[in-house]
Amino acid sequence: MVEYKDIFTVFIISYNRADRVYTYNTLKRQGYTGDIYIIIDKSDPQKEEYRKRYEDKVIIFDKNDYLWVDLLDNNINDKQTPVYARNAVYDIAENLGYKYFLVLDDDYRGFEFPGMRFIKKKRAKDCKIDNLDDVFKIVLDFYINTPFKVIAFAQSGDFICGKGRYIYVTRENEIKFNRKVMNSHFCSVDRRIEWKGRMNDDVNTYVYWGNKGYLFLTIYFISLYQQVTQTNPGGLTETYKRYNTYKKSFMSLMCCPSSIKISSISQIYIRPHHKIFWEYTVPAIIPEKYKKCQDHQK
């Protein structure tokens, strides 16, 4: 019997944050016992510090090997973007002998069960996961036996309006989900997808390929908690500040202009943000029960 750790591993994409790869310790603390690899590129100014801290668990790749990636802009001299790494991880996993892998950012503070809330000091708290090995096994088994290109966990912000914001049950007791994947990605070397765009690469990818019929899925029974965007130095923060979030959102609009518009979002401050109209973005499969019988067609 093949153990899941023999075919599965975790990658953390990082840049210029050797002392702040929070996700690494979070995984260890919450019960993941498998291998973890830190993915950086050879131009990272803290390359040696990463090696000092994580030794042989640091994988260094060359962005110049992935210049075929579509950045969705013409500034080819600026390579500070994680989209190269998102495409490189397929080759890295294959070279390491893994068929399946989970790609994470470096700023995660916790993994939670959002549906199991409890009250502490008059505030609702999510239940922290302490057995990530078991959780990853279950999700991986589901992924292996379904046709999804990528599967993701929810983000804590998805539940700001209540845990029923995205997941709900129909009259036929069918559970419906959102077809997006952000921040955490279960992938396979056999289900490669091209990630697109200097910024918003996850949104760009699931709307561009989702529009063509490829399947993506967020599991809302599990969520991750991360640093507030654009507050943690290093990574992509400087790129966001340099190009502003209007350009970030506009890249997703370019990928699917018939069903996305530029809107706004209020978090710490009001900023431009993409708005997706899902009914026009992805194809829908009509349930078999609505099929007309042949006699009626005649």
C-alpha positions in Angstrom: 0.0 0.0 0.0 1.4 3.4 -1.0 1.7 5.9 1.8 0.3 9.3 1.1 3.6 10.9 2.1 5.4 8.9 -0.7 3.3 10.6 -3.4 2.5 14.0 -1.7 4.4 16.9 -0.3 3.9 20.6 0.6 5.6 23.5 -1.1 5.8 27.0 0.4 6.5 29.8 -2.1 8.5 32.6 -0.5 10.6 35.7 -1.4 12.8 37.9 0.8 11.2 36.6 4.0 13.7 34.0 5.4 12.8 35.0 9.0 9.1 35.1 8.4 8.0 31.9 6.7 5.2 31.6 9.2 3.5 28.8 7.3 6.3 26.4 8.0 5.9 26.5 11.8 2.1 26.6 11.5 2.1 23.3 9.6 4.4 21.7 12.2 2.3 23.0 15.1 -1.0 21.8 13.7 0.0 18.2 13.0 1.6 17.9 9.6 4.6 15.5 9.7 5.5 15.2 6.0 8.2 17.0 4.0 8.0 20.7 3.5 10.0 22.5 0.8 10.6 26.3 0.6 10.6 27.4 -3.0 12.6 30.6 -3.8 14.3 31.8 -7.0 18.0 32.3 -7.4 17.8 36.1 -7.4 16.3 36.2 -3.8 18.5 38.6 -1.7 18.1 36.3 1.4 19.0 33.1 -0.4 21.8 32.2 1.9 19.7 32.9 5.0 17.0 30.5 3.7 19.7 27.8 3.3 21.0 28.5 6.8 17.5 28.1 8.3 16.0 25.3 6.2 19.1 23.6 4.8 18.2 20.9 2.2 14.5 21.8 2.3 15.1 24.9 0.2 14.5 24.5 -3.5 16.0 27.2 -5.7 14.8 27.6 -9.3 15.6 30.0 -12.1 12.8 32.3 -13.3 14.6 32.6 -16.7 13.6 29.0 -17.4 9.9 30.1 -17.3 9.9 33.2 -19.4 7.2 31.6 -21.5 4.7 32.5 -18.7 2.2 35.2 -19.7 2.6 38.1 -17.2 -0.4 39.9 -18.8 1.8 43.1 -19.2 4.8 44.0 -21.3 7.3 44.8 -18.4 9.4 41.7 -19.0 12.4 43.2 -17.2 10.6 43.1 -13.8 10.5 39.5 -12.6 9.3 40.1 -9.1 6.2 37.9 -9.2 5.3 34.5 -7.8 3.7 33.3 -11.1 7.0 31.9 -12.2 7.1 29.7 -9.1 3.5 28.6 -9.5 4.4 27.2 -12.9 7.7 25.8 -11.8 6.3 23.7 -8.9 5.0 21.1 -11.3 8.5 20.4 -12.6 10.0 20.6 -9.1 7.5 18.0 -7.7 8.1 15.7 -10.7 11.9 15.9 -10.2 11.5 15.1 -6.5 9.3 12.1 -7.3 6.0 13.4 -6.0 2.8 13.1 -8.1 0.6 15.4 -5.8 1.5 18.5 -3.9 0.0 21.4 -1.9 1.3 24.9 -2.7 1.0 27.5 0.1 2.1 31.1 0.6 4.5 31.8 3.5 2.2 34.0 5.7 -0.3 31.5 7.2 -1.0 31.7 10.9 -3.5 28.9 11.2 -5.7 26.2 9.6 -9.3 26.1 11.0 -12.6 24.3 10.9 -14.9 27.4 10.2 -18.1 25.4 10.8 -17.1 24.5 14.4 -17.2 27.9 16.1 -17.2 28.5 19.8 -17.6 31.6 22.0 -14.5 32.9 23.8 -14.6 36.3 25.6 -17.9 37.1 23.8 -16.3 36.6 20.4 -16.9 33.7 17.9 -13.7 31.6 17.4 -13.0 29.0 14.9 -11.7 25.6 15.9 -8.0 25.1 15.2 -7.0 21.9 13.4 -4.5 19.8 15.2 -4.4 16.8 12.8 -3.4 18.3 9.4 -2.0 14.9 8.3 -5.5 13.4 8.5 -7.0 16.5 6.8 -4.5 16.4 4.0 -5.1 12.7 3.5 -8.9 13.1 3.2 -8.6 16.1 0.8 -5.9 14.3 -1.3 -8.1 11.2 -1.6 -11.0 13.4 -2.8 -8.7 15.2 -5.3 -7.4 11.9 -6.7 -10.9 10.6 -7.3 -12.3 13.8 -8.9 -11.5 15.6 -12.2 -10.6 19.0 -10.6 -7.5 20.7 -11.9 -6.9 22.4 -8.5 -8.6 22.3 -5.1 -8.2 25.0 -2.4 -9.1 25.6 1.2 -11.3 28.6 2.0 -9.8 31.8 3.5 -11.0 33.3 6.8 -12.2 36.4 4.9 -14.7 34.2 3.1 -16.8 34.0 6.2 -17.0 37.6 7.1 -20.7 37.6 6.2 -21.3 34.3 8.0 -20.3 30.7 7.3 -23.1 30.3 4.8 -21.9 33.0 2.5 -20.5 30.6 -0.2 -21.7 27.2 0.8 -25.4 26.3 0.9 -27.8 23.4 0.5 -30.5 23.4 -2.1 -34.0 22.0 -1.8 -32.6 18.7 -3.3 -30.0 18.5 -0.5 -27.2 19.3 -2.9 -24.2 21.2 -1.6 -23.1 24.0 -3.8 -19.6 25.5 -3.8 -17.7 28.3 -5.4 -15.4 27.5 -8.4 -12.4 29.5 -7.3 -9.0 28.6 -5.8 -7.0 31.1 -3.8 -3.8 30.9 -1.6 -3.7 27.1 -1.2 -3.6 24.8 -4.1 -3.8 21.0 -4.3 -2.2 20.1 -7.6 -0.9 17.1 -9.6 1.9 16.8 -12.1 -0.6 15.1 -14.3 -3.1 18.0 -14.2 -0.8 20.9 -15.1 -2.4 24.3 -15.7 -0.7 27.5 -16.8 -0.8 30.2 -14.1 -1.1 33.7 -15.6 -0.4 37.3 -14.6 2.2 39.3 -12.6 -0.4 39.8 -9.9 -3.7 38.1 -9.0 -2.3 35.0 -10.7 -4.8 32.7 -8.9 -7.8 34.7 -9.9 -6.5 35.1 -13.4 -6.0 31.4 -13.7 -9.3 30.1 -12.4 -11.4 32.5 -14.5 -9.4 32.1 -17.7 -9.3 28.3 -17.6 -12.7 28.0 -15.8 -14.2 29.9 -18.7 -12.9 27.1 -20.9 -14.6 24.4 -18.8 -11.8 23.3 -16.5 -12.9 22.6 -13.0 -11.6 24.3 -9.8 -13.0 24.0 -6.3 -12.8 25.6 -2.9 -13.6 23.4 0.1 -15.4 25.6 2.6 -15.2 23.1 5.5 -11.6 24.1 6.1 -10.1 27.6 6.1 -6.7 29.2 6.6 -5.8 32.4 8.4 -3.1 34.6 6.9 -1.5 38.0 7.3 -3.6 41.0 6.1 -2.7 41.7 2.5 0.0 44.3 1.7 1.0 44.6 5.4 3.9 42.0 5.5 7.1 43.3 3.9 8.8 41.1 1.3 6.9 38.7 -1.0 4.6 40.5 -3.4 3.9 43.4 -1.1 6.3 45.8 -2.9 4.9 44.8 -6.3 1.4 45.6 -5.1 2.5 49.0 -3.9 4.5 49.7 -7.1 1.8 48.8 -9.6 -1.3 49.5 -7.3 -4.3 47.2 -6.9 -6.1 48.7 -9.8 -3.6 47.0 -12.2 -3.8 43.8 -10.1 -7.6 43.6 -10.5 -7.5 44.7 -14.2 -5.3 41.7 -15.0 -8.2 39.4 -14.1 -10.6 41.5 -16.1 -8.3 41.0 -19.1 -8.6 37.3 -18.7 -12.4 37.3 -18.9 -13.7 40.8 -19.9 -17.2 39.6 -20.6 -17.9 38.6 -17.0 -15.6 40.6 -14.7 -15.6 44.3 -13.8 -13.5 46.5 -11.5 -15.3 47.2 -8.2 -14.0 48.2 -4.8 -13.4 46.5 -1.5 -13.1 47.9 2.0 -10.6 46.2 4.4 -8.1 48.4 6.1 -8.8 51.0 3.4 -11.0 51.2 0.3 -9.2 49.8 -2.8 -10.0 48.6 -6.3 -11.0 44.9 -6.5 -12.3 42.5 -9.2 -15.9 41.4 -9.2 -16.7 38.2 -10.9 -20.2 37.4 -12.3 -20.0 33.6 -12.1 -23.1 32.9 -14.1 -21.3 34.3 -17.2 -17.8 33.1 -16.3 -18.0 29.3 -16.2 -20.1 26.8 -18.1 -22.7 25.0 -16.1 -23.8 21.3 -16.5 -27.5 20.9 -16.7 -28.7 18.1 -14.4 -29.7 14.9 -16.1 -33.3 15.2 -14.7 -34.0 18.0 -17.1 -33.2 15.9 -20.2 -36.2 15.4 -22.5 -37.0 11.8 -23.3 -36.6 10.6 -26.8 -40.3 10.0 -27.3 -41.1 13.6 -26.4 -38.4 14.9 -28.8 -40.1 12.9 -31.7 
